[in-house]
Amino acid sequence: MNAAPPPPQGRRFDHIRALFVQTPASLVGYLIGWSLMVAMYWPLAPRGPMLAWSGVLAALLLVRLAHYLRFRRNPDADDATLHGWRRSWKALVLLQASCWAVAVWLFWGLGTPYHRVALMLVIFSLGLASVQLLATQQRLYIAFVCLLLLPAILRIATDTSQPWHWQLAGILVLQFIALLVMGRVQRSALDQVIRLKAHSEKLAVQLHAEMGVSEQARRAAEAASRAKTQFFAAASHDLRQPLHAMGLFAEALRQRSHDPEVASLVNSINESVDALEGLFGELLDITRIDTGGVDVNPAPVAMRELFARLRLHFEPTAFEKGLALSFRGARHVAFADPVLLERVLRNLVSNAIRYTDDGGVLVSCRRRGDRLLMQVWDSGIGISEASLPRIFDEFYQVQSQRPLQAHQRKGLGLGLAIVARLAALMEAPIGVRSRVGHGTVFSFEVPPGKTVRALEPAATQAKAPLGLTLQGRLILVVEDEAAVREGLVVLLKAWGASVVDFDTIASLQAWLAASPPGAPDLLLVDYRLPQGHTGLDALTLARAQWPGRTLPAIVITGSTIGGHEAEAAEHDFHLLIKPVLPNKLRAMIAFKLGVR
């Protein structure tokens, strides 16, 4: 759709400004023509007419120069002023044309034929130069050309004393017609240029306005995205608290009752809590990735330490299903983002255990050329050929050829989508091979890294004992959520532990100030505490009370935004994300007390 042309009034004043801008070039042309005429005819023409003609032409040139300088001093003059200047400018142009027409009448017939040819060329050159200057002023241009050439044509045609006068007049007639045509073409071209300029300015204004709207929309989208992420984080944290308490109370109920039906109900409750935990984690992860809230910070990653954390997290689940969880290649060091790499492997191992009922899961790391090949193998139900292309799509869940168990059906279908996006952020695309009924292997490659310190030997970790006893152990609990704190106390006491619990840093300080007789065996604290305190403050206070002892610590948090890995290394604690199922808590406590 063509843009509407600018109003005629606006175009006309654009033309007027163009006339003044080109004035210096036209003055130079007239000066050259005047110099040639004086040089040719000064020895031939009578002194009086030559001086009179030169004086008039020189005066006109000076007046036009003054006219131009006035425009230069006020280039942004209003339209009314420009309109007045245009009238005087047109009068000067026409006077100059008349002056040159008089020159033909004065000087034609003097000198040799070469003088007459030169005179015709000067006149035609002036007409040709006026095409560029006057074509936009159509009537003025026609008047100028007529004043310039028609008297010359008449003078030459009527000079019977010269041979070929009719032929020379005919040549001037053809030049006259050519100048009229050229003027028309030039005017059309200039009009088009001015229309395009006006159209470009209009588009620039529209583009600027649209860019402003687009920028506002972008800022609104970013604000909405941040709000969505904050909402998910807050909702996740707040909803995890009651789920966490529910799991603790359910396990405490199992400890107090030996009824098989109660144990079955407790198992169902724990499975539901575990499923909701997975849903919260997946929704929050996909939101953070889509809103650009995940940074990639590569660093050397010791596979021995990473595998130790994965074993600690997943071995209780694998043990309960009767699966072997194996790790190979712990001697290698990768160069990747430690948090993203661990999250990718966690999701893959979690999926492998979920869809495997017999056999085991193997996590391996081995050299392949100048890269490290990471793989997660399982002997599970496998994925059909038709489903493989879509397994990394959001909300897609594989349709198995056999009925899935309840623990296999849970989830939104976001786990592998998260894995694919995190791997893409690390520039390590995920590959997959699978056979239905035989198992699946997921693979990706990362660069090798160099260790910056000697690797510590992996801690020997026994399978989480189902009948864990904490007899004679004192555990210090700091948790501000009453239901969660009560659930922890009930469960820990059911496992045989003695418990001292606090809801604030102030109450912990008061207890420590009373000089308790013995140090606790384990610190179990919530990360977010009232009045701006954190669980790190609780760890610092407790450890300062017994500086000669190393107090093992577990920190529990309901927030998954902002990794706490650096804090965990600095303050020597292990982190659990709410809701914490009792078997995970039991395995972590056994690990912490076993290695100390």
Secondary structure as the mmCIF struct_conf table of DSSP 4:
data_model
#
loop_
_struct_conf.conf_type_id
_struct_conf.id
_struct_conf.beg_label_comp_id
_struct_conf.beg_label_asym_id
_struct_conf.beg_label_seq_id
_struct_conf.end_label_comp_id
_struct_conf.end_label_asym_id
_struct_conf.end_label_seq_id
HELX_LH_PP_P HELX_LH_PP_P1 ASN A 2 PRO A 7
HELX_RH_AL_P HELX_RH_AL_P1 PRO A 8 VAL A 21
TURN_TY1_P TURN_TY1_P1 GLN A 22 GLN A 22
HELX_RH_AL_P HELX_RH_AL_P2 THR A 23 TYR A 41
TURN_TY1_P TURN_TY1_P2 TRP A 42 LEU A 44
BEND BEND1 ALA A 45 ALA A 45
HELX_RH_AL_P HELX_RH_AL_P3 ARG A 47 ARG A 73
TURN_TY1_P TURN_TY1_P3 PRO A 75 ASP A 76
HELX_RH_AL_P HELX_RH_AL_P4 ASP A 79 PHE A 107
TURN_TY1_P TURN_TY1_P4 TRP A 108 GLY A 109
BEND BEND2 LEU A 110 GLY A 111
HELX_RH_AL_P HELX_RH_AL_P5 PRO A 113 LEU A 134
TURN_TY1_P TURN_TY1_P5 ALA A 135 THR A 136
BEND BEND3 GLN A 137 GLN A 137
HELX_RH_AL_P HELX_RH_AL_P6 GLN A 138 ALA A 157
TURN_TY1_P TURN_TY1_P6 THR A 158 THR A 158
TURN_TY1_P TURN_TY1_P7 THR A 160 SER A 161
BEND BEND4 GLN A 162 GLN A 162
TURN_TY1_P TURN_TY1_P8 PRO A 163 TRP A 164
HELX_RH_AL_P HELX_RH_AL_P7 HIS A 165 ARG A 256
HELX_RH_AL_P HELX_RH_AL_P8 PRO A 260 ASP A 290
TURN_TY1_P TURN_TY1_P9 THR A 291 GLY A 292
STRN STRN1 ALA A 299 ALA A 302
HELX_RH_AL_P HELX_RH_AL_P9 MET A 303 LYS A 321
TURN_TY1_P TURN_TY1_P10 GLY A 322 GLY A 322
STRN STRN2 ALA A 324 ARG A 328
TURN_TY1_P TURN_TY1_P11 ALA A 330 ARG A 331
STRN STRN3 VAL A 333 ALA A 336
HELX_RH_AL_P HELX_RH_AL_P10 PRO A 338 ARG A 354
TURN_TY1_P TURN_TY1_P12 TYR A 355 TYR A 355
BEND BEND5 ASP A 358 GLY A 359
STRN STRN4 GLY A 360 ARG A 368
TURN_TY1_P TURN_TY1_P13 GLY A 369 ASP A 370
STRN STRN5 ARG A 371 ASP A 378
BEND BEND6 GLY A 380 ILE A 381
TURN_TY1_P TURN_TY1_P14 GLU A 385 SER A 387
HELX_RH_3T_P HELX_RH_3T_P1 LEU A 388 ARG A 390
TURN_TY1_P TURN_TY1_P15 ILE A 391 PHE A 392
BEND BEND7 ASP A 393 ASP A 393
TURN_TY1_P TURN_TY1_P16 GLU A 394 PHE A 395
BEND BEND8 GLN A 401 ARG A 402
HELX_LH_PP_P HELX_LH_PP_P2 PRO A 403 GLN A 405
HELX_RH_AL_P HELX_RH_AL_P11 ALA A 406 ARG A 409
BEND BEND9 GLY A 411 GLY A 411
BEND BEND10 GLY A 413 GLY A 413
HELX_RH_AL_P HELX_RH_AL_P12 GLY A 415 LEU A 425
TURN_TY1_P TURN_TY1_P17 MET A 426 GLU A 427
STRN STRN6 GLY A 431 ARG A 435
TURN_TY1_P TURN_TY1_P18 VAL A 436 HIS A 438
STRN STRN7 GLY A 439 VAL A 446
STRN STRN8 PRO A 448 PRO A 448
BEND BEND11 VAL A 452 ARG A 453
HELX_LH_PP_P HELX_LH_PP_P3 ALA A 454 THR A 460
HELX_LH_PP_P HELX_LH_PP_P4 ALA A 462 PRO A 465
TURN_TY1_P TURN_TY1_P19 LEU A 466 GLY A 467
TURN_TY1_P TURN_TY1_P20 GLN A 471 GLY A 472
STRN STRN9 LEU A 474 VAL A 478
BEND BEND12 ASP A 480 ASP A 480
HELX_RH_AL_P HELX_RH_AL_P13 ALA A 482 ALA A 494
TURN_TY1_P TURN_TY1_P21 TRP A 495 GLY A 496
STRN STRN10 SER A 498 PHE A 502
BEND BEND13 ASP A 503 THR A 504
HELX_RH_AL_P HELX_RH_AL_P14 ILE A 505 ALA A 513
TURN_TY1_P TURN_TY1_P22 ALA A 514 ALA A 514
BEND BEND14 PRO A 517 GLY A 518
BEND BEND15 ASP A 521 ASP A 521
STRN STRN11 LEU A 522 ASP A 526
BEND BEND16 TYR A 527 TYR A 527
STRN STRN12 ARG A 528 ARG A 528
HELX_RH_3T_P HELX_RH_3T_P2 PRO A 530 GLY A 532
STRN STRN13 THR A 534 THR A 534
HELX_RH_AL_P HELX_RH_AL_P15 GLY A 535 GLN A 545
BEND BEND17 TRP A 546 TRP A 546
TURN_TY1_P TURN_TY1_P23 PRO A 547 GLY A 548
BEND BEND18 ARG A 549 ARG A 549
STRN STRN14 ALA A 553 THR A 557
BEND BEND19 GLY A 558 GLY A 558
BEND BEND20 ILE A 561 GLY A 562
HELX_RH_AL_P HELX_RH_AL_P16 GLU A 565 HIS A 571
TURN_TY1_P TURN_TY1_P24 ASP A 572 ASP A 572
STRN STRN15 HIS A 574 ILE A 577
BEND BEND21 LYS A 578 PRO A 579
HELX_LH_PP_P HELX_LH_PP_P5 VAL A 580 LEU A 581
HELX_RH_AL_P HELX_RH_AL_P17 PRO A 582 GLY A 594
#
